[in-house]
Amino acid sequence: MVEKTESESVICPRCGAKMKSEHSEILNEVVARKCENCGMRLHLFEEILQEYKKPVNLTIKKMLEKYLSRIDGISELKNKEVEEFHWKLCTDYINRGGKYIRSAFLILTAEAMGCNRESCLNTAAAMEISENWLLIHDDFQDQSTSRRGAPTLHLRYTPGLAINAGDSLHLVMWKILQENIKAIGQEKAYRVMEEFYKMLSRTALGQTAELFYIHLNKFDLSYEDIYYILDGKTSYYTIAGPMRLGAILAENNEDYLENKIFPKLNEFGKYLGRAFQIIDDILDLTTEFRGLKQQQGNDIYEGKRTIMLAHLLNAATEFDRKRIIEILEKPRDAKSEEEVKYVLHLMKEYGSIEYAKNLARDMASKAVKLFRNMDFFVNEDAKKKLLLGIDFVVNREF
């Protein structure tokens, strides 16, 4: 990463104009640049994400070639047309890209604890594969219409084909983790697989909680109910889980991991993961994720239970609350664009979005304090990158 001082000028890659430095409230240092002409904004962690994405993506391609392009059976029969379509289907979401924030946090945690990057690549690749099969399933369950700037897989093809592609990637994920036996040894490889089981089980429970409340048409959720969902679907899976995996790769002492490292990573992940999901939900309502989303307000269309919705229903008058619930109870296809805009307008009117932004910043600030007390991080460069990652979580555009 190339660092720039406040006095050095940075040129916008889009239009060639000067970019202005942006300071972080939670880190009190320069974390981003914004073009004074075209408005393009680049967070410094985006450059780090690209740096770590390249080797992980190469590992993913190598593993897909090994385990997806050639699938042996019990007979000599082959069908080139079907097999080529299966490859296209299973690699669709992967080819659309992604932030790779989970794999970056995984590797950076391992590096911060003195581990080398190369020994992390299989685990990081499995982490990214897991995200893609989970998203395929999640998009179908939520009846989402777009993913990373294109139609969701179940709409581009069929629900059955999409679910089958997710299942296939799930199988590949475990084969990649099995490759770790050769790369990092049997004992550590099994420890990594056990952590994947724990992390993905809790993620599935979080998804059940979200779908359960939708199934019941229940809207009177407390903030604790919302946090229960977030802690499963995001805090563990997006932050704590990847960092716990990085710690497993770096540390051999199991007692030290369980009693000293994991408790701190769990608390840190709880706050930063909640902040991550709150910001994600705000971006869903208010932006197009840098053009990657074709429709704003998807969470309202899907009836997602979010912090903003909980705040709105608590703050609204009885008249407004009744109208909001009438809209939310409708199936996705029955909600009009005007109705979704109306709910979004009320979220702004009642200060629900601003409340959520402040809440996310407070949680990120708590995460920073917890992070600075993690004495098991010894690599200063990796620590600095992770700090930028914390800021990126709450000050990103996608």
VMD Tcl script that draws the C-alpha trace (Angstrom):
set ca {
  {0.00 0.00 0.00}
  {1.38 3.40 -0.99}
  {0.84 5.95 1.75}
  {0.41 9.66 1.08}
  {0.90 12.51 3.49}
  {-1.68 15.25 3.86}
  {0.37 17.65 1.73}
  {0.93 15.22 -1.17}
  {-1.57 15.46 -4.02}
  {-3.41 12.38 -5.23}
  {-4.87 12.36 -8.73}
  {-8.29 10.90 -9.45}
  {-7.99 7.81 -11.68}
  {-11.34 8.63 -13.30}
  {-11.02 12.29 -14.31}
  {-7.47 13.37 -13.44}
  {-8.52 16.04 -10.92}
  {-7.08 16.41 -7.44}
  {-8.44 14.19 -4.69}
  {-8.99 15.53 -1.18}
  {-8.07 13.61 1.97}
  {-10.80 12.35 4.30}
  {-10.16 11.74 8.00}
  {-11.79 9.03 10.06}
  {-13.68 9.97 13.21}
  {-12.93 6.62 14.81}
  {-9.23 6.40 13.84}
  {-8.36 10.12 13.66}
  {-6.24 9.68 10.54}
  {-6.55 9.85 6.76}
  {-8.50 6.83 5.52}
  {-9.87 7.89 2.11}
  {-9.55 10.27 -0.85}
  {-12.40 11.99 -2.64}
  {-12.23 13.72 -6.01}
  {-13.16 17.40 -5.88}
  {-14.40 17.23 -9.48}
  {-16.29 13.98 -10.18}
  {-16.91 12.89 -6.60}
  {-15.13 9.53 -6.89}
  {-14.14 8.23 -3.45}
  {-11.50 5.63 -2.67}
  {-10.99 4.19 0.80}
  {-7.40 3.14 1.49}
  {-8.60 -0.32 2.50}
  {-9.88 -0.89 -1.04}
  {-6.28 -1.06 -2.24}
  {-5.53 -3.59 0.50}
  {-8.55 -5.66 -0.53}
  {-7.25 -5.79 -4.11}
  {-3.80 -6.84 -2.88}
  {-5.18 -9.76 -0.89}
  {-7.85 -10.68 -3.42}
  {-5.39 -11.61 -6.16}
  {-3.70 -14.64 -4.54}
  {-7.00 -15.86 -3.07}
  {-8.71 -15.61 -6.46}
  {-5.87 -17.54 -8.10}
  {-6.25 -20.27 -5.48}
  {-10.01 -20.41 -6.07}
  {-9.49 -20.79 -9.83}
  {-6.94 -23.54 -9.29}
  {-9.24 -25.44 -6.92}
  {-12.29 -25.07 -9.16}
  {-10.28 -26.40 -12.07}
  {-9.22 -29.35 -9.93}
  {-12.55 -30.24 -8.34}
  {-15.28 -28.78 -10.56}
  {-14.09 -29.06 -14.15}
  {-13.45 -32.81 -13.95}
  {-16.04 -34.77 -11.99}
  {-15.52 -38.51 -12.24}
  {-18.34 -41.04 -12.08}
  {-18.66 -44.81 -12.20}
  {-18.97 -45.08 -15.98}
  {-17.07 -43.77 -18.99}
  {-20.02 -41.68 -20.24}
  {-19.43 -37.94 -20.69}
  {-21.70 -35.08 -21.76}
  {-19.71 -32.02 -22.79}
  {-22.77 -29.76 -23.10}
  {-24.04 -30.55 -19.59}
  {-20.61 -30.39 -17.99}
  {-19.79 -27.02 -19.58}
  {-23.15 -25.66 -18.44}
  {-22.55 -26.95 -14.90}
  {-19.21 -25.11 -14.82}
  {-20.80 -21.91 -16.11}
  {-23.60 -22.14 -13.56}
  {-21.35 -22.83 -10.57}
  {-18.79 -20.13 -11.42}
  {-21.34 -17.41 -12.24}
  {-21.29 -15.56 -8.88}
  {-17.54 -16.06 -8.47}
  {-16.90 -14.44 -11.84}
  {-18.93 -11.40 -10.78}
  {-16.29 -10.53 -8.19}
  {-16.91 -9.39 -4.64}
  {-15.15 -7.44 -1.90}
  {-13.21 -10.42 -0.47}
  {-13.33 -8.74 2.93}
  {-13.67 -12.02 4.83}
  {-10.60 -13.58 3.27}
  {-8.67 -10.35 3.79}
  {-9.54 -10.26 7.50}
  {-8.60 -13.93 7.76}
  {-5.15 -13.51 6.21}
  {-4.44 -10.20 7.94}
  {-5.22 -11.74 11.34}
  {-2.84 -14.61 10.63}
  {-0.15 -12.20 9.43}
  {-0.65 -9.97 12.47}
  {0.13 -13.02 14.58}
  {3.27 -13.86 12.61}
  {1.94 -16.37 10.06}
  {2.92 -16.27 6.39}
  {0.34 -15.51 3.71}
  {0.93 -18.62 1.62}
  {-0.23 -21.01 4.35}
  {-3.57 -19.12 4.57}
  {-4.62 -19.30 0.92}
  {-6.58 -22.58 0.94}
  {-8.57 -21.52 4.00}
  {-9.17 -18.05 2.54}
  {-10.31 -19.57 -0.78}
  {-12.73 -21.88 1.08}
  {-14.05 -18.83 2.94}
  {-14.85 -17.06 -0.32}
  {-16.39 -20.19 -1.86}
  {-18.62 -20.45 1.21}
  {-19.83 -16.90 0.68}
  {-20.84 -17.67 -2.89}
  {-22.83 -20.82 -2.17}
  {-24.50 -19.12 0.80}
  {-25.44 -16.13 -1.37}
  {-26.95 -18.36 -4.04}
  {-29.15 -20.04 -1.43}
  {-29.86 -16.77 0.42}
  {-30.93 -14.98 -2.77}
  {-33.47 -17.70 -3.52}
  {-34.77 -17.77 0.07}
  {-35.16 -13.98 0.09}
  {-36.43 -13.88 -3.52}
  {-33.79 -11.25 -4.26}
  {-33.66 -9.97 -7.83}
  {-30.04 -8.85 -8.29}
  {-26.57 -9.74 -7.08}
  {-23.36 -7.86 -7.94}
  {-24.94 -5.94 -10.79}
  {-26.74 -8.84 -12.51}
  {-29.87 -10.96 -12.01}
  {-29.72 -13.47 -9.16}
  {-28.91 -17.02 -10.22}
  {-32.42 -18.40 -9.62}
  {-33.85 -15.70 -11.92}
  {-31.12 -15.97 -14.55}
  {-31.75 -19.73 -14.73}
  {-34.19 -21.59 -12.44}
  {-34.47 -22.06 -8.65}
  {-33.56 -25.74 -8.99}
  {-30.43 -25.03 -11.01}
  {-29.39 -22.26 -8.63}
  {-29.77 -24.42 -5.50}
  {-27.84 -27.23 -7.20}
  {-25.02 -24.83 -8.07}
  {-24.87 -23.71 -4.43}
  {-24.76 -27.33 -3.28}
  {-21.93 -28.05 -5.73}
  {-19.84 -25.14 -4.44}
  {-20.53 -26.29 -0.88}
  {-18.94 -29.64 -1.75}
  {-15.94 -27.95 -3.35}
  {-15.45 -25.86 -0.20}
  {-14.91 -28.99 1.89}
  {-12.49 -30.42 -0.68}
  {-10.43 -27.22 -0.52}
  {-10.32 -27.52 3.26}
  {-9.20 -31.13 2.90}
  {-6.28 -29.83 0.82}
  {-5.09 -28.10 4.00}
  {-3.93 -31.47 5.37}
  {-1.02 -31.33 2.93}
  {-0.46 -27.58 3.35}
  {-0.60 -27.06 7.14}
  {-0.75 -30.55 8.63}
  {-3.58 -32.83 9.69}
  {-4.17 -31.50 13.21}
  {-4.43 -27.85 12.19}
  {-6.45 -28.69 9.06}
  {-9.03 -30.52 11.18}
  {-9.14 -27.58 13.60}
  {-9.90 -25.28 10.65}
  {-12.68 -27.61 9.44}
  {-14.18 -27.71 12.92}
  {-14.25 -23.90 12.98}
  {-15.96 -23.86 9.57}
  {-18.61 -26.21 10.96}
  {-19.21 -23.96 13.99}
  {-19.26 -20.76 11.96}
  {-21.58 -22.07 9.23}
  {-23.91 -23.73 11.75}
  {-24.37 -20.41 13.55}
  {-24.87 -18.67 10.22}
  {-27.63 -21.12 9.33}
  {-29.28 -20.52 12.71}
  {-29.17 -16.76 12.08}
  {-30.84 -17.29 8.71}
  {-33.51 -19.43 10.38}
  {-34.15 -16.63 12.89}
  {-34.60 -14.07 10.12}
  {-36.88 -16.31 8.04}
  {-38.77 -17.42 11.17}
  {-39.87 -13.86 11.97}
  {-40.84 -13.29 8.35}
  {-42.79 -16.57 8.37}
  {-44.67 -15.47 11.49}
  {-45.26 -11.96 10.08}
  {-43.80 -10.71 13.36}
  {-42.71 -7.07 13.41}
  {-42.60 -6.15 17.10}
  {-38.97 -7.21 17.46}
  {-36.68 -5.80 20.11}
  {-33.18 -4.63 19.29}
  {-31.95 -7.80 21.02}
  {-33.99 -9.87 18.55}
  {-32.30 -8.04 15.68}
  {-28.85 -8.47 17.24}
  {-29.51 -12.19 17.59}
  {-29.94 -12.36 13.81}
  {-26.92 -10.15 13.14}
  {-24.64 -12.02 15.51}
  {-25.30 -15.25 13.65}
  {-25.42 -14.08 10.06}
  {-22.76 -11.38 10.18}
  {-20.78 -10.97 13.41}
  {-19.55 -14.56 13.42}
  {-19.48 -15.25 9.69}
  {-18.06 -11.96 8.42}
  {-15.74 -10.83 11.21}
  {-15.12 -13.19 14.15}
  {-15.10 -16.40 12.11}
  {-12.50 -15.31 9.54}
  {-10.33 -13.85 12.30}
  {-10.65 -17.00 14.43}
  {-9.57 -19.02 11.38}
  {-6.57 -16.74 10.90}
  {-5.67 -17.21 14.56}
  {-5.91 -21.00 14.24}
  {-3.51 -20.88 11.30}
  {-1.02 -18.77 13.27}
  {-1.19 -20.25 16.78}
  {-0.41 -23.84 17.81}
  {-1.35 -23.58 21.49}
  {-5.00 -24.63 21.69}
  {-5.48 -23.48 25.29}
  {-4.10 -20.05 24.41}
  {-6.49 -19.84 21.47}
  {-9.55 -20.85 23.48}
  {-8.86 -18.86 26.64}
  {-6.95 -15.78 25.50}
  {-7.46 -15.11 21.78}
  {-10.98 -16.32 20.93}
  {-12.79 -14.39 23.72}
  {-11.25 -11.12 22.51}
  {-11.97 -11.87 18.84}
  {-15.55 -12.84 19.71}
  {-16.23 -9.56 21.51}
  {-14.53 -7.56 18.77}
  {-16.42 -9.46 16.07}
  {-19.74 -8.93 17.82}
  {-19.46 -5.14 17.65}
  {-17.80 -4.82 14.25}
  {-20.09 -7.43 12.70}
  {-23.18 -5.61 13.92}
  {-21.77 -2.37 12.55}
  {-21.02 -4.06 9.21}
  {-24.59 -5.33 8.80}
  {-26.19 -2.08 9.92}
  {-24.16 -0.17 7.32}
  {-24.99 -2.83 4.72}
  {-28.69 -2.34 5.45}
  {-28.34 1.45 5.23}
  {-26.56 1.17 1.89}
  {-29.32 -1.11 0.64}
  {-31.87 1.60 1.41}
  {-29.97 4.67 0.27}
  {-27.47 3.76 -2.48}
  {-26.92 1.52 -5.48}
  {-23.68 -0.01 -4.10}
  {-21.67 1.79 -6.80}
  {-24.03 0.51 -9.46}
  {-23.95 -3.10 -8.24}
  {-27.60 -3.03 -7.15}
  {-30.38 -2.43 -9.63}
  {-32.97 -1.48 -7.02}
  {-32.90 0.47 -3.78}
  {-34.92 -0.63 -0.77}
  {-34.58 -4.38 -1.33}
  {-34.82 -5.02 2.41}
  {-38.23 -3.33 2.46}
  {-39.40 -5.35 -0.53}
  {-38.19 -8.53 1.21}
  {-39.59 -7.60 4.64}
  {-36.18 -7.84 6.32}
  {-36.09 -7.11 10.04}
  {-33.44 -4.41 10.45}
  {-32.36 -1.93 13.11}
  {-33.91 0.87 11.06}
  {-37.24 -0.93 10.88}
  {-37.24 -1.68 14.62}
  {-36.50 1.99 15.36}
  {-39.17 3.18 12.93}
  {-41.89 0.96 14.38}
  {-40.99 2.11 17.90}
  {-40.95 5.80 16.95}
  {-43.91 6.00 14.54}
  {-47.40 7.15 15.41}
  {-50.08 4.47 15.59}
  {-51.43 5.62 12.21}
  {-48.04 5.41 10.49}
  {-47.16 2.16 12.21}
  {-50.35 0.51 10.99}
  {-49.69 1.63 7.41}
  {-46.06 0.45 7.55}
  {-47.08 -3.03 8.71}
  {-49.79 -3.23 6.03}
  {-47.13 -2.60 3.40}
  {-44.55 -4.95 4.90}
  {-47.04 -7.81 5.21}
  {-47.55 -7.86 1.45}
  {-45.53 -10.33 -0.66}
  {-42.59 -8.81 -2.48}
  {-44.34 -8.71 -5.87}
  {-47.41 -7.02 -4.35}
  {-45.44 -4.06 -2.95}
  {-45.39 -1.04 -5.23}
  {-42.39 1.21 -5.69}
  {-44.41 4.05 -4.15}
  {-45.10 2.00 -1.02}
  {-41.43 1.14 -0.60}
  {-40.48 4.80 -1.06}
  {-43.11 5.74 1.52}
  {-41.56 3.45 4.15}
  {-38.11 4.77 3.27}
  {-39.41 8.35 3.57}
  {-40.74 7.58 7.06}
  {-37.38 6.08 8.06}
  {-35.78 9.40 7.18}
  {-38.55 11.46 8.79}
  {-38.38 9.58 12.08}
  {-34.57 9.62 12.13}
  {-34.26 5.82 11.85}
  {-31.42 5.92 9.32}
  {-29.47 8.53 11.28}
  {-30.01 6.51 14.45}
  {-28.59 3.42 12.73}
  {-25.58 5.33 11.38}
  {-24.72 6.62 14.84}
  {-25.20 3.17 16.32}
  {-22.85 1.63 13.76}
  {-20.20 4.29 14.45}
  {-20.47 3.71 18.20}
  {-20.05 -0.03 17.71}
  {-17.06 0.49 15.41}
  {-15.48 2.77 18.02}
  {-15.90 0.02 20.63}
  {-14.31 -2.42 18.20}
  {-11.31 -0.12 17.75}
  {-10.77 0.06 21.52}
  {-10.96 -3.72 21.79}
  {-8.60 -4.12 18.85}
  {-5.94 -1.85 20.35}
  {-5.86 -4.12 23.42}
  {-5.12 -7.29 21.45}
  {-1.55 -7.94 22.57}
  {-1.21 -11.11 20.50}
  {-0.94 -9.06 17.29}
  {2.80 -8.57 16.67}
  {3.03 -7.54 13.00}
  {2.58 -3.75 12.90}
  {1.93 -3.56 9.15}
  {-0.88 -6.11 9.34}
  {-2.31 -4.37 12.42}
  {-2.44 -1.06 10.58}
  {-4.20 -2.68 7.63}
  {-6.77 -4.25 9.96}
  {-7.44 -0.86 11.55}
  {-8.17 0.56 8.10}
  {-10.47 -2.41 7.59}
  {-12.42 -1.49 10.71}
  {-12.94 2.01 9.36}
  {-13.88 0.67 5.92}
  {-16.68 -1.37 7.48}
  {-18.52 1.80 8.54}
  {-17.25 4.27 5.92}
  {-17.72 2.35 2.68}
  {-19.87 2.86 -0.38}
  {-20.47 -0.78 -1.29}
}
mol new
graphics top color blue
foreach p $ca { graphics top sphere $p radius 0.5 }
foreach p [lrange $ca 0 end-1] q [lrange $ca 1 end] { graphics top cylinder $p $q radius 0.2 }
display resetview
